[in-house]
Structures are given as C-alpha cells and as structure tokens.
C-alpha cells in the first residue's frame, strides 16, 4: 500500500483482500483486519482444505493478531475434523503465538531452540542464506552445518523443513542438488538415529551455545566434537558427535555415576564402521575407542544397546 501496484486496483480485490494499509497514520500498532476480511480468509482457507486435502497447512506471521483468534479456532476445528473424515494425519504449522502450543506445530524461521521442547516444533530454513528462491550469487549452506542442525533439532523434539529455491524453469541448482545428496548419504548410514526416533531425557551435552529464536542462522557457532546429541528408539540410545572426536569419544551423560542412565549398557557400535569397538563405562563417562578411519564426513553416531 506504500506504492502504486495492482494491490490498489479494485478489479484485483478478490486476490488481495481487499487491501488496506498495514498501519494507519500516527498508529503504533498494525491496523487489524476487519470482519469482512476475516470471514473471507476463513472461507478461502477451508476451500483449500476441501479442494486439496493437504496433510500440512503452514501459516506465516500476521495471523497472531488477537482479532484472528476465533477464526483460527474455527479453521483448526474444521481442518482437524476433515482430516479425521479422510483418515489422514493432518497438522497446522504456525509462527509466533498464533495457536496454543498443544493445538498446532510451532515453527521457527531460520532458527532453533536451545532446549528440549515437550511439544513437537519445527525449524523452517533454506539451503541458501540469502533467499528462499533462486538468485545469482547465493551463499549456500554447507552439508556439515545442515546435518548438524538436523540432529540438533531432532534431539530437541523438532522437525527440519528444508527449502530449496528452483530456477524459473523448475530446475534445481547444482549446489542445492549436491547438498541434498550429501544429506541423503549421511542418512543412508545414520538415518536410524533420526527416523522414528524420540528425544531422550536431555537433548545432549557440549560447550557450544545454541541461540534461540528466528533469523539466527547466520549467528550460530559451529559445533565441535564435544557437542553430542541424543535420540532414542526403544531400548536403543544414540549418541551423535557433531564432529570427529578422534581416537576416543567420551559421553559424559552415560557415565557409571550418571543419574540419567537408569539401564545398563550392553553394547556399543559406531554406525558405518564394521569393526567391534572397545568401550568402558567409567564414573565420569562412557569412553569409546574409535577406529582410525572415519566412517563418513559429518556427524558420527554411536548406537548403544541397553538392558
């Protein structure tokens, strides 16, 4: 509304709203949408649900305004009931404080959490640091950083929604393809620590702080070999070092004196490595002798069976 465009043309009102200024002159808060807009928003959202039966509806910001609240409840009620009719698992993703935390999946754009969250949440980020679409001169993430983020997020009960920006003809840039292939190679070896896993009692250990909140991807520090993340599946624990520890990997949280580990360790295996490992559960940590050759390029997973 700050400059001339099709937004102001009445013949495009069906597409844009009708539009109104985001903030009125002299106001200190955003101009809330009126009832006409809100009813139209609800009708359009429900129409999308009926026409396409989406498994996920992802909302961006702005709907956290108080006037949206009753309409968000009506939409959630409609969508979740429709999902039950279809016998599909469906989910709403939201940002800020748009929904109660038990009602939908909380999403953080280009950021993470610094602790384990009891309710499912999600990071949405991109392979590029500059844009969500295709641009010349994009600064691409490294596969190492994306794999580390995936592990860190999953250990805290989160999901990673990863965006790639295609060109105008739909083709995926070679750098983005390579990133996806590298992540896929890591998952081919270590995916059992991610797929179908659950968080452990704590998300992990290590010295590197993680910033909480959106748009922190450029501010995060690189993880070290002392940064370890945990996941679990049944009686199996996974300890994932976010860099190569060298000759010995020490997991302090799994020590004999630890009050966190209430089961005995039966066996320890490094995923991707064939040989048996020597290990000892000492009071100050589980110490594992690692092979001379790294079984990969990025994070390294110990599979620990307990009884």
C-alpha positions as CSV (number, residue, x, y, z in Angstrom):
1,X,0.0,0.0,0.0
2,X,3.0,2.3,0.2
3,X,3.3,2.5,-3.6
4,X,1.2,2.0,-6.7
5,X,0.5,-1.6,-7.7
6,X,-2.2,-4.0,-8.6
7,X,-2.9,-4.3,-4.9
8,X,-4.9,-1.0,-5.0
9,X,-6.8,-1.9,-8.2
10,X,-10.5,-2.8,-7.3
11,X,-10.6,-5.4,-10.0
12,X,-8.0,-7.4,-8.1
13,X,-9.8,-7.1,-4.8
14,X,-10.7,-10.8,-5.0
15,X,-7.0,-11.7,-5.0
16,X,-5.6,-9.2,-2.5
17,X,-8.2,-8.7,0.2
18,X,-9.4,-6.0,-0.5
19,X,-6.2,-4.4,0.8
20,X,-5.9,-1.8,3.4
21,X,-2.9,0.0,5.0
22,X,-0.9,-2.2,7.4
23,X,-0.6,0.7,9.8
24,X,-2.8,3.8,9.9
25,X,-1.1,7.3,10.1
26,X,0.0,8.0,13.7
27,X,-0.8,4.5,14.9
28,X,1.7,2.5,17.0
29,X,0.2,-0.9,16.2
30,X,-0.8,-2.7,13.0
31,X,-4.2,-2.0,11.6
32,X,-6.3,-5.1,12.4
33,X,-8.2,-6.8,9.6
34,X,-12.0,-6.2,9.6
35,X,-14.8,-8.8,9.8
36,X,-15.2,-8.9,6.0
37,X,-11.5,-9.8,5.5
38,X,-11.6,-12.4,8.3
39,X,-14.6,-14.2,7.0
40,X,-13.1,-14.2,3.5
41,X,-9.8,-15.6,4.9
42,X,-11.7,-18.4,6.8
43,X,-13.7,-19.3,3.7
44,X,-10.6,-19.4,1.4
45,X,-8.7,-21.5,3.9
46,X,-11.5,-24.0,4.3
47,X,-11.9,-24.1,0.5
48,X,-8.2,-25.0,0.1
49,X,-8.7,-27.8,2.7
50,X,-11.7,-29.2,0.8
51,X,-10.1,-29.0,-2.7
52,X,-6.6,-30.4,-1.9
53,X,-6.8,-32.4,1.3
54,X,-3.4,-31.1,2.5
55,X,-1.6,-33.0,5.1
56,X,0.0,-29.8,6.4
57,X,-1.2,-26.2,6.4
58,X,1.7,-23.8,7.1
59,X,0.9,-20.3,8.2
60,X,3.3,-17.4,8.2
61,X,3.2,-14.4,10.5
62,X,0.5,-11.7,11.0
63,X,-2.3,-14.1,11.9
64,X,-1.2,-13.8,15.6
65,X,-3.3,-10.7,15.9
66,X,-6.0,-11.0,18.6
67,X,-8.8,-10.5,16.1
68,X,-7.8,-13.6,14.3
69,X,-8.2,-15.9,17.3
70,X,-11.9,-17.0,16.9
71,X,-11.3,-17.6,13.2
72,X,-8.1,-19.6,13.8
73,X,-10.2,-21.8,16.2
74,X,-12.9,-22.3,13.6
75,X,-10.3,-23.2,11.0
76,X,-8.5,-25.7,13.2
77,X,-11.8,-27.3,14.2
78,X,-12.8,-27.6,10.5
79,X,-9.4,-28.9,9.3
80,X,-8.8,-31.4,12.0
81,X,-12.3,-32.8,11.7
82,X,-11.9,-33.1,7.9
83,X,-8.6,-34.9,8.4
84,X,-10.4,-37.4,10.7
85,X,-13.1,-37.9,7.9
86,X,-10.3,-38.5,5.4
87,X,-8.5,-40.8,7.9
88,X,-5.4,-38.7,7.4
89,X,-2.9,-37.3,9.9
90,X,-3.0,-33.6,9.4
91,X,-1.1,-30.7,11.0
92,X,-1.1,-26.9,11.3
93,X,2.3,-25.2,11.4
94,X,2.3,-21.7,12.9
95,X,4.7,-18.9,13.9
96,X,4.8,-16.5,16.9
97,X,1.8,-17.1,19.2
98,X,-0.9,-17.7,16.7
99,X,-2.1,-21.0,18.2
100,X,-2.0,-22.6,21.7
101,X,1.1,-24.8,21.8
102,X,-0.9,-28.0,22.2
103,X,-3.1,-27.2,19.2
104,X,-0.5,-27.0,16.4
105,X,3.1,-27.3,15.4
106,X,5.2,-24.3,16.5
107,X,7.6,-23.1,13.7
108,X,10.8,-21.0,13.9
109,X,12.0,-19.4,10.7
110,X,15.8,-19.7,10.1
111,X,16.4,-20.5,13.8
112,X,16.4,-23.1,16.6
113,X,15.7,-23.7,20.2
114,X,18.3,-24.1,23.0
115,X,16.4,-26.7,24.9
116,X,14.2,-29.8,24.5
117,X,10.6,-28.8,24.0
118,X,7.9,-31.2,25.2
119,X,5.6,-30.4,22.3
120,X,6.6,-31.0,18.7
121,X,8.1,-28.0,16.9
122,X,9.8,-27.2,13.6
123,X,12.6,-25.2,12.0
124,X,12.0,-23.9,8.5
125,X,15.2,-22.9,6.8
126,X,16.8,-22.9,3.4
127,X,19.9,-24.3,1.7
128,X,20.7,-20.7,0.8
129,X,21.5,-17.9,3.4
130,X,20.3,-15.0,1.2
131,X,17.0,-16.0,-0.3
132,X,14.1,-18.5,-0.2
133,X,14.1,-18.5,-4.0
134,X,16.7,-18.7,-6.8
135,X,19.1,-15.8,-7.0
136,X,22.5,-15.3,-8.6
137,X,25.4,-15.2,-6.1
138,X,23.5,-17.2,-3.5
139,X,25.5,-18.2,-0.4
140,X,24.8,-21.9,0.2
141,X,24.9,-23.7,3.5
142,X,27.5,-26.5,4.0
143,X,26.2,-30.1,4.2
144,X,28.0,-30.4,7.5
145,X,26.1,-27.5,9.0
146,X,22.7,-28.7,7.7
147,X,23.3,-32.3,9.0
148,X,24.3,-30.8,12.4
149,X,21.2,-28.7,12.5
150,X,19.0,-31.6,11.6
151,X,20.5,-33.6,14.5
152,X,20.3,-30.8,17.0
153,X,16.7,-30.1,16.1
154,X,15.6,-33.7,16.3
155,X,17.2,-34.2,19.6
156,X,15.0,-31.3,21.0
157,X,11.8,-32.9,19.6
158,X,11.8,-30.8,16.5
159,X,11.5,-31.3,12.7
160,X,13.6,-29.7,9.9
161,X,11.6,-28.3,7.0
162,X,14.3,-27.6,4.4
163,X,13.7,-25.3,1.4
164,X,15.4,-25.3,-2.0
165,X,15.0,-22.4,-4.5
166,X,14.4,-23.6,-8.1
167,X,15.1,-21.6,-11.2
168,X,12.3,-20.2,-13.2
169,X,12.2,-23.3,-15.3
170,X,11.8,-25.5,-12.3
171,X,15.4,-26.9,-12.3
172,X,17.3,-27.2,-9.1
173,X,20.8,-25.5,-8.9
174,X,23.7,-28.0,-8.8
175,X,24.8,-26.7,-5.4
176,X,21.4,-27.4,-3.9
177,X,21.3,-30.8,-5.5
178,X,24.7,-31.7,-4.1
179,X,23.6,-30.6,-0.6
180,X,20.6,-32.8,-0.7
181,X,22.6,-35.7,-2.0
182,X,25.1,-35.3,0.8
183,X,22.4,-35.2,3.5
184,X,20.9,-38.3,1.9
185,X,24.3,-40.1,2.0
186,X,24.6,-39.3,5.7
187,X,21.0,-40.5,6.4
188,X,21.6,-43.7,4.4
189,X,24.2,-44.7,7.0
190,X,22.9,-43.0,10.1
191,X,19.2,-42.5,9.5
192,X,18.1,-45.0,12.2
193,X,19.1,-42.3,14.8
194,X,16.7,-39.9,13.1
195,X,13.8,-41.6,11.5
196,X,11.2,-42.9,14.1
197,X,13.4,-41.7,16.9
198,X,12.3,-39.8,20.1
199,X,14.1,-37.4,22.3
200,X,16.0,-38.7,25.4
201,X,15.8,-37.2,28.9
202,X,18.1,-34.4,27.8
203,X,18.9,-33.3,24.3
204,X,22.7,-33.6,24.6
205,X,25.9,-32.2,26.1
206,X,28.7,-30.0,24.9
207,X,30.2,-26.5,25.2
208,X,28.7,-24.7,22.1
209,X,25.7,-22.5,22.9
210,X,22.7,-22.5,20.6
211,X,20.8,-19.3,20.1
212,X,17.0,-19.4,20.4
213,X,14.7,-17.7,18.0
214,X,14.2,-16.9,14.4
215,X,16.7,-15.5,11.9
216,X,19.7,-16.7,13.9
217,X,21.1,-19.0,11.3
218,X,24.0,-16.6,10.4
219,X,24.8,-16.1,14.1
220,X,25.1,-19.7,15.3
221,X,28.5,-21.0,16.2
222,X,29.9,-24.2,14.6
223,X,29.6,-27.4,16.7
224,X,32.6,-29.3,18.0
225,X,33.4,-33.0,18.7
226,X,32.4,-32.4,22.3
227,X,28.9,-31.4,21.2
228,X,26.9,-34.6,21.4
229,X,23.2,-35.0,20.8
230,X,20.9,-37.9,22.0
231,X,18.0,-39.7,20.5
232,X,16.3,-42.9,21.4
233,X,14.3,-45.8,20.0
234,X,13.0,-48.4,22.4
235,X,16.0,-49.8,24.3
236,X,18.5,-48.2,21.9
237,X,20.2,-44.9,22.7
238,X,22.0,-42.9,20.0
239,X,24.9,-40.5,20.9
240,X,25.8,-38.4,18.0
241,X,29.0,-36.4,17.9
242,X,28.7,-33.3,15.7
243,X,32.4,-33.5,14.7
244,X,35.0,-36.3,14.6
245,X,36.2,-36.9,18.2
246,X,39.5,-38.6,17.2
247,X,40.8,-41.7,19.0
248,X,38.3,-41.6,21.9
249,X,34.7,-40.4,22.2
250,X,33.6,-39.6,25.7
251,X,29.9,-39.3,26.6
252,X,29.7,-37.7,30.0
253,X,25.9,-38.2,30.4
254,X,26.3,-42.0,30.0
255,X,28.9,-42.4,32.8
256,X,28.6,-45.1,35.5
257,X,27.9,-42.4,38.1
258,X,25.2,-40.7,35.9
259,X,21.8,-40.4,37.4
260,X,20.3,-40.1,33.9
261,X,21.1,-43.6,32.7
262,X,18.8,-46.0,34.5
263,X,19.7,-49.0,32.4
264,X,22.9,-50.9,31.9
265,X,24.8,-50.7,28.6
266,X,25.0,-54.0,26.8
267,X,26.8,-53.0,23.5
268,X,28.2,-50.0,21.6
269,X,28.6,-49.7,17.9
270,X,29.6,-46.9,15.6
271,X,27.3,-46.7,12.6
272,X,29.1,-47.1,9.3
273,X,32.0,-48.9,10.9
274,X,32.3,-52.7,10.7
275,X,34.8,-53.5,13.5
276,X,33.9,-54.0,17.1
277,X,34.7,-51.2,19.5
278,X,36.4,-51.2,22.9
279,X,34.4,-49.3,25.4
280,X,34.3,-48.7,29.2
281,X,31.7,-47.1,31.3
282,X,33.7,-45.1,33.8
283,X,32.2,-42.9,36.5
284,X,32.9,-39.7,34.5
285,X,31.6,-41.0,31.2
286,X,31.2,-43.7,28.6
287,X,34.6,-43.9,26.8
288,X,34.7,-45.5,23.4
289,X,37.8,-46.2,21.3
290,X,37.1,-45.2,17.7
291,X,38.6,-46.7,14.5
292,X,41.4,-45.0,12.7
293,X,39.3,-44.3,9.6
294,X,36.2,-42.1,9.9
295,X,33.0,-43.7,8.6
296,X,31.9,-40.6,6.9
297,X,32.4,-36.8,6.6
298,X,30.0,-35.3,9.1
299,X,28.3,-36.3,12.4
300,X,29.1,-39.7,13.9
301,X,26.6,-41.9,15.6
302,X,27.1,-44.4,18.4
303,X,24.3,-47.0,18.7
304,X,24.1,-48.0,22.4
305,X,22.0,-51.0,23.3
306,X,20.8,-51.1,26.9
307,X,19.1,-53.7,29.1
